[in-house]
Amino acid sequence: MSEDLERLRSDVASTARMLASAGLVEAFGHVSARTPSGFLITSTSPLFEASADDVIRVESGVPTGGPTGATPLELPMHAAIYDARPDVGAICRGHPPYVVTWGVSSESLPLLHGLGGMAGRTVRTHPDIELVKTADAGEEVARTLGDDYSVLLASNGCLAVGTDLLEASTRLWYLEERARVAVQARSAGLAPATVREYTWDRRLADSVPELVRAREWMRRSFAPDLD
């Protein structure tokens, strides 16, 4: 394996540990990164202690390397998203608590505060509650994601995508924050529908420079060894 691929394998493991430290995954979740001929993905080993040896290489849809029998069931979901989105270089899949709470509803996750825009203008909920274990199911998720940066999986967590691992993990963090604001606003009796009166175009233009700062905060806070 080339030096670049070995470094990417280490970065995938580092990102997995970062998500665990940040409380964005528990016993379940995975991280993947595109390679020139496929992608790398974490195994089912605990992400908090993930190492490069726990990362599985996928070529032409076939997993190789990594712990025996530890391929994530939802590998087809990652494959389908990479096939549908040439701009996506990494995927972070997790079960953060407020996303899980909002995900029991079929309602799209509203945008109620500016920083929530780093999860994307729109966050839809994929309606199928089953694990995404087949190519067809993966393609359905990819269609629900569309051109967005993140998607909720009904009663089953979420995922965020990015051009690289740090972007995907940062978007996952702000997806959870967006869900927290939505859940707490609703619990406080506020009416999210009133937010629709706002025009978000100009505010969301600021998400680009905000993402630069947010990436660095994420790295320094949870994974200082990640580039």
VOPAZA-267742 format. One record per residue: x, y negated, z negated of N, C-alpha, C in turn. Coordinates in steps of 0.02 Angstrom, whole numbers, plus 50000, padded with zeros to 5 digits. Each point is the difference from the previous one (the first is absolute). Example, Ala and Ser with C-alpha at 12.3 -4.5 7.8 and 13.67 -1.06 7.14 Angstrom:
BEGIN
506605028449610499554994150000500454994050000499824994750036500424994149997499614994549963
END
This chain:
BEGIN
500425006050000499584994050000500444993850000499814995050039500404994050006500024996149934500504995649995500064995949940499384995649990499734997250055499404995849995499415003949974499935006250024499445004149978500075002149927500615001349979500125001649930499844994149955500184994050023499844994049961499254999049996499655001250055499274999350000499695005149953500275006049999499755005149954500064997649928500564997149983500104997349933499524994349986499874995750049499554994449991499275002349990499815005450034499335002849990499935002349928500515003549975499985002349930499994994149952500404994950013500024994149957499324996549999499684999750058499334996850003499495004149961500055006550003499555004249961500084998749926500624999549976500124998549930499734993049982500074995450046499764993249989499245000049991499645003650043499275000349994499795003049933500375005149979499845003049935500134995149943500564996450003500164995149948499494994349998499744998350058499534994550005499285002149983499895006349986499345002449983499535000750059500285000650060499585000550060499875007250021500365004849970499875007150011500035003549932499695005749997500045004249940500295006750022499635005549990500265006550021499955000950076499594995850031499875000750071500174993650037500215000850062500204994350041500615001950041500144996350053500585001450040500244993950037500625000450022500334994550036500305003050063499934996450056500315002350061500314994250038500475001650045500344995050041500125003050069499884996050051500095002350069500745001150015500145005050041500665001350027499954999750076500565000150036499964999750073499595005650031499965005849967499645005650030499475003049955499804996449948499495002649954499964995649939500015003049940500004996149939500265004249942500184996549946500185003149937499434998949951499885005049958499454999349951500195003549935499784997249944500145003049935499635006649993500275004449961499695006449986499494999249943499735005649978499534999949945500344999849931500674999750001500364999349936499824993449968500054999449933499824993749966500384994150028499644994850018500314994250033500444996149952499875000349936500394996249952500735002250000500135006250019500685002650001500215001950071499684997050050500155001850069500734998750018500295004750036500684999250025499995001250075500564998650032500045001150072499875007350018500175004649955499885007150013499265001850001499584995749972499285001349998499654997450062500364996850045499704997050059500025004850059499435000750033499915004850054500044996450068500365002950046500054997350068499465003250043499644995950038499475002550045500194998250071500055005150042500174999250070499465003350042499694996250045499475002650043499455003249959499864997049942499465002449957500195005949956500625002450005500215005949963500474997949943499835001749937500434998149944500615004649995500584997049985500615003849990500374997149941500385004049966500394997749942499554998649941500294997649946499634998649939499845006449963499684999449941499835005849960499525004750037500105006449994499575004950033499294999649973499514999850045499305000049981499764993649968500374994650009499834993749966499784994550049499785001950059499774995150049499324997249979499924993449998499354997149981499455002350047499415001249972499435002250041499804994650050500114993749982499784994650044500534997650050500485004350013500504998350051499674998150067499455003350022499694998050063499764992850002499834997249942499784993049997500584995450019500585001349973500584995950016500165000750075499995006150025500165001150071499524996250045499365000149983499504996650042500094992550000500174997249942500104992749996500614997950040500555003949995500594998350039499855000550075499615004950020499825000750071499574994150024499554997749957499534994750020500304993049994500504999249956500274993349985500754999750010500244998350060500724999550012500344994849956499624995249973500294994849959500135002349929499735005649980500075002549931500655003949993500414997949952500625003449986499995004049936499494998849957499975003549935499294999949974499845005049959499345000849970500095001749927499614996649957499995001449928499295002049981499935005949972499355002849982499975000749924499494997149969499965000249927499295000249974499964999949933499365000149965500004994949943500134993750014500014995049945499304999249972499944998549934499365000549965499444995750026500134993650017499454995850022499785001750071500465002250041499815002550066499555006149993500185004549956499595006049989499304998049977499964995049955499354997749976499584997350058500304995550039499624997150056499825005350052500435005050008499915005050051499415004749990499664999649943499395004149992499434996950039500094993950025499504996750042500215000450072499534999650046500164999850071500124993050025499954995149955500074993050017500734998250015500114996150052500684997650014500254995849942500645000249987500294996349944500054992650019499644995649964499994993050020500654996449986500114994650035500574995749988499764994149958500225000049937499754995049952500544995149977500645001650014500544995549980500555000450051500394994750005500494999350053500515005550005500295002049943500525005150002499735006850022499365001049992499695006150025500055000650075500144994550033500075000150073500615003850023500485001349955500585004050020499825007350011499415002049977499755006750017499665000150068499934994050030499674999550065499364996049996499794997350056499374996350002499425004549981499995006050028499455004749989500265006449969499645002649950500165006549971499365004150001499975004750045499425004350006500065006249956499445003349990500005006349963499835005750048500455004850005499875005950041499505004449964499445001950031499445003049964500075007349980500485003650028500055007249987500395001149935499715003749953500325001149935500485005950001500015003950054500435005950003500734997950010500465004349978500704998950013500125000250076500474996050022500114999250072500525005250022499765006250011500465005750010500065002250072499614997250046500015002250069500174994250046500205001650061500164994850048499384995850016499425003250006499394996350014499834995149944500075002449938499854995749942500504994249997500635001550016500504994750001499854994750051499775002150058499824995250053499414995749979499535002949962499434996149975500244994549953500465001749956500284994949954500364994650040500395002050050500354995150041499514995350034499435002650021499504995750032499694995249950499895002349938499734995549949500514994649983500635001849995500534995149987500044994950056499945002350062500034995550057500654996150001499954993450007500594995650000500144996949932499665002549948500074997249934500645002549966500154997149942500605002049962499855005149946499375000949982499845004649946499295002550008499865005649968499335002950002499885003949936499384999749976499805004149942499725006550026500135005549964499735006550016499475001549947499395000950022499435000549954500155004949943499964997349938500105004049940500665003850000500504997350036500635003750006500594995350013500024994349967500584995650005500044995950063500604999350027500094995250054500675001150033500144996150051500674999750029500114993050028500644998350006500214993750031500565001550048500034996150053500525001050051500424993750006500595000750029500444994350011500525001650052500384995050019500545001150048500565004149969500064999749934500505003949965499745002049931500405003649963499785002749935499834994549950500414994949997499884994749951499374996150016499874998850064499384996550018499395004249983500025006450015499425004349986499875000449925500525000649960499915000549928499764993349971500244994550027499784993449976499264999050016499805001950060499294999350018499575004449955500265005949982499615004449955499914996649932500514996749975499954996449937499444994750003500004996150053499504994650005499315002650019499975006050029499365003350010499685001649932500415002649954499755001449933499804993649964500404994750008499814993649968499344997450028499925000650065499374997950032499415003949972500095006549991499465004049971499874998049928500534998649962499904998049930499594993549996500174995150041499624993850000499275001350017499885004250050499315001450021499615003549945500315005149969499665003649946499864995549940500504996149980499914995749942499514994350014500004997450061499524994750017499295002749997499915005950026499335002949999499795001649928500475002549960499845001649930499824993749961500294994350021499864993649966499354996850025499675003450047499374997350024500064994950056500614999250027500094995450056499735003250063499854995850048499705002550062500514999750056500315005750019500504999950053499744997250066499355000550011499734997750064500124992650012500064996249945500094992850009500684998450031500485004749995500664998950028499964999750076499495003050030499945000150072499914993050029499874995249957499944993150024500694997150016500535003149974500674997550012500245002150069500414995850030500345001850062500725001749983500185006350011500645002449975500574999150050499874997850061500515000050051500634996149979499914993949977500584995849982500355002949939499635002349952500305002849939500405006450016499735004250044500355006250016500634998850040500064994350032500634998450035500584999649951499854998449937500524999749949500215006849975499645005350020500185006749978500675002250027500204997350057500645002050031500594998049955500074993549982500554998449955499915002949930499375000749978499895003049934500255007249998499915003650055500215007050003500755000649992500374995250027500735000149993500204999749926499694995349963500154999449929499755006149961499415002550019499705005649965500425006350009500285001050059500435005850012500604999949952500314994249994500594999549958499815001049926499434997349980499775001149931499885007449987499695003450048499855007149993500645004049993500484998550043500635003749998500374998949934500064993749980500374998549939499655002849938499335000350002499625002349942500025007549991499975003650056499895007249996500525004450035500394997250047500485004150036500604995950023500444998149954500564995850018500485003250050499965006850008500445003450046499725000550070499404997450010499685000450066500154993850040500235000850062500154994450044499354997050028
END
